[in-house]
Amino acid sequence: MRAFKPLLLALFSTTAISLSAFAQTTTVRMTWYSDGNEGEVMADLLKRFKEANKDIDVVLDEVPFKAINENLPVQVASGQGPDIARVVDLGGMSRFALDLRPLVKDPAYWDANFGPFLNWMRVPGDNTSIPGLMTQLTVTGAFVNKTLFDQAGVKLPKEGATWEDWAKAAQEVAKVTKAPFPIAIDRSGHRFYSMALSEGSQVFGGDGSPAVIDDGFKRAAQRVFDWHKSGVMSKELWGSVSGAAYRGANDEFKNAQVVMYVSGSWQTGQFAKTIGDAFDWVAVPNPCGAGSCTSMPGGAGLMAMKSTKNPQAVARVMDYLASEPVMKEFYSRSLFVPGHVGLANQGVPYPSASKPAEAALKVFTQNATATTPTAYLTQGYTYNRIIFNAVISRLGQAIAGETTLDAAYERITADVTQQIAERTKK
C-alpha cells in the first residue's frame, strides 16, 4: 500500500492542476453573422488565438442577419447578450458598448487605424471611447447579370447613366430573356438611401436634426413606388415581409432571375462562391440621380459589450483581431474593403479572388471615392437606424397599397420624431 502512495499523490496532484487550469479558463462569447465566407475565416483566426491563449475560450455563435437586427438589441438590453457582437446598427448599439481604451495595449494604434469609424460606434458627445473595430467598410452599388444583357443584345449603360437609364435597359433585357426581376433593391432603408441621396436628399435640417422628407427623398420614393406598379421591381420581394424587416435578393440574383441587383460590396465574396462561372456578373458604377452618383457607405463593426463580466479577456481578443496581420488576412480572405486606415493605404491583396470578384472590388473602391459628405454624415448619425426603419416600413406600406405616399411621408416624420425622443429621454 505504501508503494502506491506516491503514485496516488501524483495522480491527485495532476488532477488538481488540470481542474485548476480548467477553472481558470475564461469563456468569451461572440455573436456573428455572415454574408459570405467571413464566418469561416473568423473561426479559423479564433482557433489560432486559442492555441496561443489557452486561458481564453472564444465561442463563436453564428446567427442570421435578421437576428442581429431584431434579437440582439433586446438580448443585450436585458443583460443576456454576448461579450462581443458583429453589428451593423453601430449608432443604435453604441449605448451598450464597452470602452476598450483603458484595456487595450496600444490605444494610439486603434486611433490611427480605426479613428475615422470610431465615431460611428460612439454615443453623442463621446469623442474618446474605443467601442470596437470595423470588420469591413462597405459601399452600396449594383450587380448586373451581364450574360442576360448579352443574350438580349442590349448594351450596358455607361458610367454616368441615370436610374431611369438603367430601368429602361433592365426592362428591355427582362422582356427578351424572360427574367422575372428587371431590378431588385434590398428592402433596406440603408439601400434605399443610396438612391435618395443621389437624388439630392439632405436628410438633416439646418440645425442638424433629421428633416427626412425633402424633394430629393420624394423623387426616390416616388420612383420606387412607380417601379413596383410598372413591374421594374416586383412586390414578390418587398411585399413578402412587412414592417422594418430586411429582404435581400441574393438567391434570386445567383439563380439568374434578376437583371440588376442594388445591394453592395459585401456581396462580392458570396457571389464569387455561389455563382462561380454559371454566368457573367459584374459590379457597375453607381446610377446617378439629380444630385449625384453617390454610394451609401456602411460596414459591420465588431463591438465589445459593456455587460461582459470578462472585460480583460474581451480586450485581449479584440487586440488580437485588430492587429494588422490578422486584419489583413481577414480582409484578404473574405474579399472585403478594409475598414483599417493603414491597410487601406497599403492596399490589401486578394489572391483567392476570382476575376469577377477582383473586378467588382475595383468598381466598389471607385464608387467609394464618389460618396458624398451627406452620405457619410447619415451613416455616422447615432439614430440613423430609426430613420432607416421608419422609411422602409412606411414606404413598404404605400407600395403594398395600405396607405398613400403622402400619408407615408407624414408617418415617417412622426415615427422619427417620436422614436428619437423616446431614445433620448432621461
Secondary structure, 3 states (H helix, E strand, C coil): CCCHHHHHHHHHHHHHHHHHHHHCCEEEEEEECCCCCHHHHHHHHHHHHHHHCCCEEEEEEECCHHHHHHCHHHHHHCCCCCCEEEECCHHHHHHHECCCCCCCCCHHHHHHHHHHHHHHHCCCCCCCCCCEEEEEEEEEEEEEEHHHHHHHCCCCCCCCCEHHHHHHHHHHHHHHHCCCEEEEECECHHHHHHHHHHCCCCCECCCCCECCCCHHHHHHHHHHHHHHHHCCCCHHHHCCCCCCCCECCHHHHHCCCEEEEEEEHHHHHHHHHHCCCCCCEEEECCCECCCCCCCCEEEEEEEEECCCCCHHHHHHHHHHHHCHHHHHHHHHHHCCECCCHHHHHHCCCCCCCCHHHHHHHHHHHHHHHCCCHHHHHHHHCCCHHHHHHHHHHHHHHHHCCCCCHHHHHHHHHHHHHHHHHHHHCC
